[in-house]
Amino acid sequence: MINYIAEKIEIILLYLYVFLVYAERLFIHLPVKPDNIVGALLFMVLLIKIKKRIYECNVLKRIILFICWCTASFFWLQNTDAAFVRYIMVCFVLLLTYFILNRGITRKELLMIECFMIISGLTCSMDLIINGKNFYGNLIESRLALSDDNDPNYFAMSLIVPFFAAYDFFYKERKIFKLIAIIGVGIIGYAIVLLASRGAMLAMVTGITLSMIFRRNYKLLLCFIIVIGTILSIVSQEFERYSMENIVERGGSGRLGIWTVGFEMAKDNFFKGVGIGNFISRYNEYAIMSKMGFSEGSHSAPHNGYIELLAELGMVGMGIYLNIFYNGLKKYLRLITNENLGLFCGLIAIMIAGGFLTIFAEKTSWLVFSVLIAYYRQKRLYMVNVRS
């Protein structure tokens, strides 16, 4: 009886955590984020049962190795208070990922998790659409007004996984799921377009393209490419933000200059990096060294998760990070079906968005990764038991 109640509490906390992570932008004004509170409770519940669930898994070993490397980078280098907070959050996210992977997720639980992802995406999108002001005016002003105090790029990125969770429902058998897919994809996709994040839209289009390739819908893919190409040619003429001239001349809104500084930082600290959370504090030093000065922004955020990772944790940290995702997804790729391909494409889309945003410590990417791998591992264990 006690175990049954514990299991129920555990899964309810997991559902609530999923909702709060992807609806984080609704609670940005609160002094303490609700997803951190629920995540801490889930962490403690999963920790209690961890001994009964430890499996031999290379992905789990690499996550622990990545935590150890982050810890080493924090202690052997001079750090700021911001770096300490960053280190604590990264360790928390990684450990929670480890525990969720250990737990495993059934098919029914995965369906419920997708539902909560869609609900959170719809909630944020409707809040954006209803409460946003003047979003038919100047594009730059409107995207900032729509997202209030949120960064519109990160707001858009947080909607990518809910979008693909809804996209998954197109391929489920019941008609009610297809209706949910139409509503979810339409509203969440519209919100992403309103936020005008080029990285998020590129990720969304790439994810849909990848989904069609996996499903071998080549005729639909051809139509999709033609439609997207037509829309892009029209939009690039109407809005300067999307024109190739603007992207090339302004260097991706200053990103090329920031990336130049990031590469200089990574080159100078190739093996161990400058330490977790220290990219911004060391930015000015390397801006001068790379002869970029401060024209591209003093104390600037990296705007690229991979450059940030390489600069902060060095080639060793980058190698472990990429190896986690490579090994995790490679083994379970053959277990993907039409019904759950969307979340996989959503994860790939976030990884693409990471070329324009900081993602390596983002809960949105680690959570969908842990959910996917936990489900595939549970499914694989079930198949082994059936065969035996």
N, C-alpha and C positions, 0 to 999 in steps of 0.2 A: 504493500500500500504506500509506504514511504517512497519507494523507488518510483512508483507510478506518478505520485504527486511531484516529485523532483523532476521527472521527465517532462511533465506538463509545464512546470514553471520554466524549465530550460528552453523549451521550444517557443513559449509565449515571449520570453525575453529576446530570443533570436528574431522572431517576427517583428517585435517592437524596435529592436536595434536596426534591422534592415530599413524599416520605414523612416526612422529618425536620421539615419546616415544620408539617405537620398533626399530627405526633406530638410536637411541641415540649414539651407538658406532661409527658411522661414523663421529660424530661431537665432539668427546671427546677432540680434540686439541683446539677447539675454547674457548676463555675466557668466553663467555656466551653461555649457551646451548639454541639452538633454541626452544626446546620443552618447556622450562620454559617461554620464551617470548610468544609463542603462547598460552600456558596454562594460562598465566596471562590475555591475551586478552579474551580467552574463559571464564575465571573466571568472568571478569567484565560484559561480555554480559549476562551470565547466572544469575549473581547477580541482574541485572536490572529487570529480569522477575521472580525472585524467589517468590514474593508474590502471583503471579497468579498460582503457581504450587505446593504449599505446600500440601502434602498428609499426612494423618495419617499413619505412617509406623514405626514399631518397629526398623527396621534396621537403619533408619535415626536418631532416638532418640539415639541409641547406638553409632553411629558415633560421634554425638555431645558429648555424655558422654565420649567417648574415647579421644576426643580433650581436654575436660575439665581436664581429669586425666593427660594427657601429660603436660598441662599447669601448673597444680598443682605440678607435679614432677619437672618441670623446676624451679619453683620459691621457693620451700621449701628446695632445696638442692644447694650446691655449684656447679657452672657450669663453663665450659671453653668456649672459643669462638667457638670451634668445636661443642660443645653441643648446643649452641645458633643457629648455622646454621642448625643443625640437627632438632631442634625443629621447626624452621620456615618452613623447607621443609616438615616435617611430617604434620603440620597443613595445609599447602597449598594443599598437596595431598589429605588429608581427606576432606577438604572443597570442593575441586573440585569433589571428589567422591560423596559427598552429593548433589551437584548441578546437576550432570549428572543423579543421581538417580531420582531427582525431575523432570527432564525434560521428561524422558521416551524416548524410541527408537522404531521406527516402524520396521516392517520386512524388508522393502526396505532399511532403514538406516542401519540395522544390516548387510545386505548383502554387502553394500558399505564399512562398517567398516572392515568386514572380508577381503575384497579386498585390502584395504589399509594396513592391517596387513600383508597380503601375500606379497604385493609389498615391504614393508619395510624389511621383512625377506629375500626376494630374493635379494634385493639391498645389504644388509649387507653380505649375504652369498656369492654372486658373487664377491664382493670386497675382501672378505676373501680368496676365492679360487684363484682369478686372481692375486692379489697383494701379497699373502703370499709367503714367500721364504723358500726353503729347507724343505718342509713338508714331505719329504720321508726319512729324516735322523733320528737322535735321537728323540724319542717321546717327551721327556721333553723339549728339545730345540725347536723343531718344533712347539709345541703348543703355546709357548711364542712368537716365530717369527711370527706365523700366526696372532696372535692377537695384534701385535705391542705393544703399550703402554696400551692396554686394559688388564684387568684381564680375562684370557680365560674362567674361570668358570662363571663369570657374563655375559660374551659375549654369551656363550652357553645358559645360562638361558634366556637371552633376545630373543632368537630364538624359545623358546618352544611354546609360544602362536601363533606366525606366522605359526609354523609347524602344530599345531592343527587346525588353521583356514583353512589352505590348506587341511588338512585331512578331514575337514567337507565337502569339495566340492566333495568328492567321492560319497556322498549320495544325491547330488542334481540331478535333472532330466536331465538337458541339457548336451549334450556331451562336450560342451566347458568348462563347470565347471569341468568335470572329467579330461579333459586335463590339466587344471590349477592345479588340485589336484596332478596329476602325476609329473608335473614339480616342483611344490612347495614342496611337500613332499620329492622328490628326492634330490633337490639342498639344501634345508634347513637342511634336515636330514644328508646329507653328510657333511655339514659345522659343525654341532654339533659333529659328529664323529671325524672330523679333530681336533677340539678343545680339544678332549680327556677329557672332564669333566665327571667324573664318576657319579656325582650327577645329572647332566642334562640328561645323557643317561638313568640312572635309572628312572628318572621322565618321560622321553619320553616313555620308555617301559611300565611303569606302567599305563600311560595315555591311551596308545593304548589297553592294556589289559582291562582296565576299560571300554573303549568304546565298545569292543567286548562283554563284559559281559552284558552291558546295552542293546545292540542290539541282544543279545542271539545268537551270531555267535560262538557257542561252538566248532564246527569242525574247523573253521578258527582259533579260539583261541588255540586249541591243536596244530595245525600246527605251529602257531606263536611261542608258547612256545618251541617246539622242535627245530625250526630254531634258536631262540635266544640262547637256551642252547648249541647248537652245535657251534655257532659262539663264544660264551663266552669261551667255553672250548679250542678252537683253539687260540683265542686271548690271553687268560691268559697264555698260554705256550710261545707265541711269544713276548709278552710285559709284563715286570715285573710289570708295573703300575697296571695291571688288575688282578694280581695273588692274591689269598686269603692270601698267606704267607706275601706278601708285605703289604697288607692292615692291617693285624693283627699285624705284627711286628713293622710297622712304625706308627700304631695307626691312620690310615687314614691321612697320611702326617702330623702328629702332631696334628690332630684335637682332639683326645681323651684327650690329655694333656690340650688343651685350654678349652675343655668342662668341665674338672674337675675343672679348675679355675672358669669357669662361674657358675657352680653349687655351689661352695663355696661362690661366690659373691651373688648368689640368696638366698642361705640359710641364709646368714648373714643379708640380707635385704628383708626378705620374703614378707612383706606386701606392702611396697611402692617402693622397689628397690633403686638403686643408682642414679637414675635420667636419663632422656632421653639423649642419646648421651655420657654417661659417662663410658661406658664399657671399652673402650681403656685406658682412663686416670686413671682408678682405677685398671687396670689389674695387674700391678706389685705388688701392695699391696696384692692382693689376691693370686697371684702366690706364694708369700712367705708363706702366711697363709696356703695354701693348700699343701705346701711342694713340689711344682712343680719347684720352682726356676725360672730361665729364660731359661731353656733348650728347652721349647716349643715356645719361641718367645716373646721378650719383647714388651710391648704395642701391643699385638696381637689383630686382628679382631676376633670376636666370631666364625665365620664359622658355625653358627647355629642360624637361625632367632628366634627360640622359646626360646633358652637359653638366647639369647641377650634380648629378650622381658621380660622374667622372671627376669633377673638380673637388667635391667634398670627401669622397670615399676612395678615390683613386681607381686604378684599373682592377685591383683585387675586388673592391666593393661592387664595381660595375659588372665584373665577371660573375660573381655570386648571384647578384640580382637577376641578371638575364638567364642564368642557369636555372634558377628557381622556376621561372615561368616556362622556359623551354622544356625542362624535364616534366613539369606538372602537366602541361598541355599535350606533349608528344605521346605520352603513354595512354591517355584517355581519349584521344582524338577519334579513335575508331569506334568508341562507344556513343558518339554523338548521333542523335537522330533528328529528323525534321522537327520534332516537337521541342527540342531544347537547343537547337543550333543558334537561336537568336542571342542568348546570353553569351555564348562563345564569341560571336561576332561583335557583341557589345564590348567585351573585354579587349578584343583586338582594336576596336575603334578607340577605346580609351588609351591604349598603348600608342596609337597614332597621334591622338591629341596631345600625348606627352611630348611630342616634338615641338610643341608651341607653349606648353604649360608645365608647371611643376607637378609631377604625379607620384614620385616614388614613395612618398609618405602619405598619399591620399587614401582615406578609408574607402572611397568609392571603388577604386581599382582592386585593392586587396580583398575587400568583402566579396565582390563577385567572383574573384579567383578562388577564394576559399570555399564558397558555395558550390561552384562548378566541380572542383576537384573532390570535395567531400561527397557530392552526389555520384560522380563517376566511380569513386572508390567503393562506395556502398553498393552500386550496381554491379561492379566487378566481383565483389565478395559474394553477392547473391548468385551470380552466374556460376561461380566456382562451386558453391554449395549445392546448386541444382545438379551440376554435372557429377559431383561426387555422390 
